[in-house]
Amino acid sequence: MTPTNVPSSPSGKHSPSEKQRIVVVGAGYAGLMCALRVAPYARVTLVDPADRFTERIRLHQRAAGRPDVTHALGSFLRPTGITHVAARATAIDAAAREVRTDDGRVLPYDRLVHALGSRTRSTVPGDRDRAYTVESATELHKRLQDGPGSLTVVGAGLTGIELATELAETHPRWRVRLLTEGAVGPGLSEKGRAHVRVALAARGVRVEEGRRVAGPDDIDTDVVVWAASMAPNTEVARAAGLALDGGGRVEVDTVLRSVSHPEVYAVGDSAAGHTATAGSLRMGCAAALPGGSHVANALIAELRGEEPKPLSFSYNLQCLSLGRRDGLVQFVRADDSPRDRVLTGRPAAFVKEGIVRSTVGVLKLASRRPDLLPRVPGFG
Ligand SMILES: Cc1cc2nc3c(=O)[nH]c(=O)nc-3n(C[C@H](O)[C@H](O)[C@H](O)COP(=O)(O)OP(=O)(O)OC[C@H]3O[C@@H](n4cnc5c(N)ncnc54)[C@H](O)[C@@H]3O)c2cc1C
């Protein structure tokens, strides 16, 4: 990007046609935040087939019966001048600097932001009528309405625990089991794990640890919810020749630029982000939102002809909902390893709900007053 076309201020003395073209693929937490934050400085196109933003961190609540966990994308984009292309990105031509979409569009870019997120890794598809993932939360909810039976959640990481407690609490006539290869909540402290066990038992969830299953069809149950691990959405990046790490995420430098294609940034679950204090970033909204803001800052710095700064990010909490009235706040070190300290019960549920609400709040702020966002801790 040449500094000659750089708008001198967020209000910009240049017409939109003179501005640099930034294409953001994926309107999840990371991509939407980045697009909103950089919009006053550039011509931004946001590519996502959905016309609603999904609060993915509430999908277990959707499965349990919460009526809606989405927001019209237009409510964020309206004041910004961002163009939303409601289509799926199918290819990146890195040499020509173009994104292709499934409705035949070709979108040229000066800078590309890859923010395609992740999905449940479900390598062994099961019977469609009984095997679900958290992404099919609406269908799962419908199935639970059909009548009681046995339900098995596979995988006892944070998502599996949230699903099992929420579903058992809202559907007490279903017999819920949580089955996992290792231990429940492997990343939690002893105190944290103990509280989770009590919360599961209180809702009648049967826990089976140390059980490895190959796929949904291996389990004798009416309904399986597969929550064993997450896979990054990087097929398009792989086909474009972007360097990926061993876990299939886009390999990036400390600024979140692709190590093989520096004109491409990658952020959120699809990127192998890392910082000096946090180390390798796990997939999580906790890093995706500030990461999106950071990439916007890096793009603005580039537009001004300045060198973008490395991402600065550390962990401090892991928050879990355990149904609607209980929760766990696990205090962690900067590198996400658990401390002994935890907060439990209603106060933890309250903190968790506040954090979940704040994710949409901070996106709304980025939409309406992007100039105020740097005052929010973590979004400087
Ligand atoms: C039940 C549940 C609870 C969770 N709770 C927490 C929590 O408490 N804390 C936490 O830190 N994390 C939590 N997570 C993880 C968190 O949801 C993810 O880390 C976060 O959503 C990642 O954000 P993202 O922007 O990278 O990707 P996503 O939110 O997955 O967004 C990706 C976007 O890309 C779009 N897309 C996909 N393919 C294409 C394509 N080809 N073309 C165009 N667009 C495309 C999708 O439509 C989507 O809008 C939870 C996840 C689940 C499932």
The ligand as a Gaussian input file, in Angstrom:
#p B3LYP/6-31G(d) Opt

LIG

0 1
 C      -20.881000     -22.968000      22.837000
 C      -19.602000     -22.180000      22.714000
 C      -19.193000     -21.396000      23.788000
 C      -18.012000     -20.663000      23.704000
 N      -17.640000     -19.904000      24.774000
 C      -16.501000     -19.193000      24.711000
 C      -16.092000     -18.403000      25.810000
 O      -16.738000     -18.365000      26.859000
 N      -14.932000     -17.689000      25.690000
 C      -14.181000     -17.713000      24.552000
 O      -13.138000     -17.058000      24.514000
 N      -14.557000     -18.452000      23.478000
 C      -15.679000     -19.196000      23.531000
 N      -16.058000     -19.952000      22.454000
 C      -15.231000     -19.939000      21.232000
 C      -15.625000     -18.738000      20.332000
 O      -16.964000     -18.853000      19.952000
 C      -14.735000     -18.689000      19.090000
 O      -13.397000     -18.720000      19.483000
 C      -15.020000     -17.415000      18.297000
 O      -16.305000     -17.487000      17.745000
 C      -13.979000     -17.231000      17.192000
 O      -14.260000     -16.045000      16.517000
 P      -13.875000     -15.893000      14.977000
 O      -14.266000     -14.535000      14.576000
 O      -12.478000     -16.341000      14.752000
 O      -14.768000     -16.983000      14.198000
 P      -16.334000     -17.238000      14.150000
 O      -17.030000     -16.605000      15.276000
 O      -16.433000     -18.718000      13.976000
 O      -16.787000     -16.513000      12.809000
 C      -16.386000     -16.962000      11.553000
 C      -17.269000     -16.317000      10.504000
 O      -16.799000     -16.747000       9.226000
 C      -17.927000     -17.013000       8.396000
 N      -17.499000     -17.919000       7.335000
 C      -17.151000     -19.223000       7.437000
 N      -16.773000     -19.696000       6.222000
 C      -16.874000     -18.662000       5.355000
 C      -16.603000     -18.484000       3.957000
 N      -16.121000     -19.478000       3.204000
 N      -16.799000     -17.258000       3.411000
 C      -17.225000     -16.208000       4.151000
 N      -17.499000     -16.311000       5.462000
 C      -17.335000     -17.525000       6.054000
 C      -18.964000     -17.594000       9.336000
 O      -20.284000     -17.430000       8.795000
 C      -18.736000     -16.735000      10.584000
 O      -19.554000     -15.592000      10.570000
 C      -17.232000     -20.704000      22.515000
 C      -17.649000     -21.486000      21.422000
 C      -18.813000     -22.221000      21.529000
 C      -19.241000     -23.053000      20.334000

